[in-house]
Amino acid sequence: MTPRPIEYLLEDLDEYTSFTKYALVDEAVARQEEITPHLLAILERILADPEAWLDEEHESHSYALVLLTHFGETRAHRLIVNLFSLPEPLPDHLFSDMIGETLPAALIKTGGGSLDGIRELILNRQASDFCRWSACTALGYAVMAGLIHREEAMVFLCSLLTGEEAEPKSNFWMGVVDTLMALHPAEVLDEIERAFDAGLFDETFADMEYIRNKASRDQDEVLVKLRAEYERYTPTDIHDYMRWWDEPGKREETSDRLNLKAEKKRELTQKEKRRKKSRQAKKSRRRNR
């Protein structure tokens, strides 16, 4: 049987529905070589004019990110780094919770073993704090993937604690300390405490007592938890990249975001920012218990 034109598959992936399109994703996986250039073109089109993409109703970019991540497509890496380097609020309106759920895996799996793009995003002060946080998470995953030694990752992260990489209380600092905790922070407690004393961290996320408690635990036990998280967020079954979309309210939230297309200004409200920070913090707390 002759496969249907690839354009029909792309149209079906792009049409918004309240359902996760597992069968269509399976079809795309089966036609990986044929569909990959089209998925790359979707990311290129968004980068060329993200506002225009938001002014239309699209869903294919979410599937493109998942599929290219699953494929480990190195040609997508630079596009992904550039997309998530867009200034706020564009990444959030384009990808919403995929920033925390999918971006770390995307950075690792499309990087071809290089961490340059991850470091670039971490250091990019023009990028969203939450995208930078997810890049820090990706660096922790890189340790689990054997792409960088734990000690080297710790040194890099601690080198950021100068106060120059973001404003005090920025969510970026939460990403740095979250990753240090995930890697077991025992040998860098002094550096973290100095950063607390300098007022960088929001102590509603984590205080020194909490971090010292984390550091007192067995390092192997802590790293086992990080490995489990890494394996969860970089699954072999592509459906597992999308199952969280089926949680109550997830698809409806995405639909609500698409309805923002009529607005001339898409500035995140402080309430939205607090909610997004809370989601990131809860995810990190679950991991660091």
ZAMARGU-4260 file (C-alpha; in steps of 0.2 Angstrom, whole numbers, plus 5000, padded with zeros to 4 digits):
<rodrens>
0) 5000/5000/5000 | 5007/5017/4995 | 5009/5029/5010 | 4999/5044/5010 | 5007/5060/5006
5) 5018/5067/5020 | 5009/5083/5019 | 4993/5075/5025 | 5002/5068/5040 | 5010/5085/5044
10) 4993/5093/5042 | 4985/5081/5055 | 4999/5084/5067 | 4997/5103/5065 | 4978/5103/5068
15) 4973/5106/5086 | 4963/5093/5095 | 4961/5089/5114 | 4969/5072/5111 | 4987/5067/5111
20) 4991/5060/5093 | 5000/5044/5097 | 4995/5035/5081 | 5001/5050/5071 | 5017/5050/5080
25) 5020/5032/5077 | 5017/5035/5058 | 5030/5049/5059 | 5043/5038/5067 | 5040/5025/5054
30) 5043/5038/5041 | 5058/5046/5050 | 5069/5050/5035 | 5055/5057/5025 | 5047/5068/5039
35) 5063/5075/5047 | 5067/5089/5034 | 5049/5095/5037 | 5050/5095/5056 | 5066/5105/5054
40) 5058/5117/5043 | 5044/5120/5056 | 5057/5125/5069 | 5065/5136/5056 | 5049/5144/5051
45) 5045/5148/5070 | 5063/5156/5072 | 5060/5167/5056 | 5045/5174/5064 | 5039/5168/5080
50) 5025/5181/5082 | 5017/5176/5065 | 5017/5157/5071 | 5008/5162/5087 | 4996/5172/5077
55) 4990/5156/5069 | 4984/5140/5077 | 4997/5127/5076 | 5001/5111/5086 | 5015/5103/5075
60) 5029/5112/5084 | 5026/5102/5100 | 5027/5086/5090 | 5042/5092/5080 | 5051/5095/5096
65) 5047/5078/5103 | 5050/5068/5087 | 5067/5077/5083 | 5072/5073/5101 | 5067/5055/5100
70) 5077/5054/5083 | 5092/5062/5091 | 5093/5073/5076 | 5109/5084/5077 | 5103/5096/5064
75) 5089/5101/5076 | 5101/5106/5090 | 5106/5123/5085 | 5087/5127/5080 | 5082/5121/5098
80) 5095/5131/5107 | 5090/5147/5096 | 5071/5144/5099 | 5073/5143/5118 | 5085/5158/5118
85) 5071/5169/5112 | 5066/5182/5125 | 5052/5180/5136 | 5037/5177/5134 | 5040/5169/5117
90) 5046/5152/5123 | 5033/5150/5136 | 5019/5154/5124 | 5026/5142/5111 | 5030/5127/5122
95) 5023/5131/5139 | 5027/5116/5151 | 5038/5108/5138 | 5052/5120/5144 | 5053/5109/5160
100) 5047/5093/5153 | 5055/5091/5136 | 5069/5104/5134 | 5082/5095/5145 | 5081/5079/5135
105) 5080/5089/5118 | 5097/5097/5122 | 5105/5081/5127 | 5099/5070/5114 | 5101/5082/5099
110) 5118/5088/5104 | 5128/5074/5097 | 5139/5073/5112 | 5143/5091/5113 | 5138/5102/5128
115) 5142/5118/5119 | 5124/5123/5116 | 5119/5119/5134 | 5132/5130/5141 | 5128/5143/5129
120) 5109/5143/5134 | 5114/5143/5153 | 5125/5158/5150 | 5113/5168/5139 | 5106/5182/5150
125) 5094/5187/5136 | 5085/5170/5137 | 5071/5165/5149 | 5076/5161/5167 | 5066/5145/5165
130) 5075/5140/5149 | 5091/5143/5157 | 5085/5132/5172 | 5081/5118/5160 | 5098/5120/5152
135) 5106/5118/5170 | 5095/5102/5172 | 5102/5096/5155 | 5120/5098/5162 | 5115/5087/5176
140) 5108/5074/5164 | 5124/5075/5154 | 5133/5068/5169 | 5122/5053/5169 | 5124/5051/5151
145) 5143/5051/5153 | 5146/5066/5143 | 5154/5076/5157 | 5162/5071/5174 | 5152/5076/5189
150) 5166/5086/5196 | 5168/5096/5180 | 5149/5100/5180 | 5150/5106/5198 | 5165/5117/5194
155) 5155/5125/5180 | 5139/5128/5190 | 5149/5135/5205 | 5158/5147/5193 | 5141/5155/5189
160) 5138/5160/5208 | 5146/5177/5205 | 5130/5187/5205 | 5133/5193/5187 | 5123/5180/5177
165) 5106/5186/5183 | 5097/5198/5195 | 5096/5192/5213 | 5081/5181/5217 | 5080/5176/5198
170) 5073/5159/5194 | 5090/5156/5185 | 5098/5154/5202 | 5085/5141/5207 | 5090/5131/5192
175) 5109/5132/5197 | 5106/5127/5215 | 5093/5114/5210 | 5106/5105/5198 | 5120/5106/5212
180) 5108/5098/5224 | 5104/5084/5211 | 5122/5081/5209 | 5125/5080/5228 | 5132/5097/5234
185) 5143/5092/5249 | 5159/5099/5242 | 5152/5115/5237 | 5142/5120/5252 | 5154/5135/5255
190) 5151/5142/5238 | 5132/5140/5239 | 5132/5148/5257 | 5141/5163/5250 | 5128/5165/5236
195) 5114/5164/5249 | 5123/5177/5259 | 5125/5188/5244 | 5106/5187/5242 | 5105/5177/5225
200) 5093/5164/5231 | 5075/5164/5235 | 5074/5155/5251 | 5056/5150/5248 | 5063/5137/5236
205) 5077/5130/5246 | 5087/5136/5262 | 5104/5131/5268 | 5097/5119/5281 | 5088/5110/5267
210) 5104/5110/5256 | 5114/5104/5271 | 5102/5090/5273 | 5104/5085/5255 | 5123/5085/5257
215) 5122/5074/5272 | 5114/5060/5262 | 5124/5046/5253 | 5131/5053/5237 | 5127/5036/5228
220) 5109/5037/5234 | 5107/5055/5228 | 5114/5051/5211 | 5103/5035/5209 | 5088/5047/5210
225) 5096/5058/5197 | 5099/5044/5185 | 5081/5038/5187 | 5075/5055/5183 | 5087/5056/5168
230) 5080/5039/5161 | 5062/5045/5164 | 5064/5061/5154 | 5074/5053/5140 | 5064/5037/5137
235) 5066/5024/5123 | 5047/5024/5120 | 5042/5040/5111 | 5025/5039/5119 | 5033/5042/5136
240) 5038/5059/5130 | 5020/5064/5128 | 5010/5055/5142 | 5010/5069/5154 | 5000/5079/5140
245) 4986/5068/5145 | 4985/5074/5163 | 4969/5083/5167 | 4970/5101/5161 | 4986/5100/5151
250) 4978/5100/5134 | 4965/5113/5139 | 4979/5124/5145 | 4988/5123/5128 | 4972/5128/5120
255) 4970/5143/5131 | 4987/5148/5126 | 4983/5147/5108 | 4969/5159/5111 | 4981/5172/5116
260) 4984/5175/5097 | 4972/5189/5097 | 4982/5199/5110 | 4994/5212/5103 | 5005/5210/5119
265) 5009/5193/5126 | 5017/5199/5142 | 5017/5185/5156 | 5008/5192/5171 | 5016/5190/5188
270) 5003/5177/5193 | 5008/5166/5178 | 5026/5168/5182 | 5023/5163/5200 | 5013/5148/5194
275) 5027/5142/5182 | 5040/5144/5196 | 5029/5134/5207 | 5028/5120/5195 | 5047/5120/5192
280) 5050/5120/5211 | 5038/5106/5215 | 5046/5095/5202 | 5063/5099/5209 | 5057/5096/5227
285) 5050/5079/5222 | 5067/5074/5215 | 5077/5081/5230 | 5067/5073/5244
</rodrens>
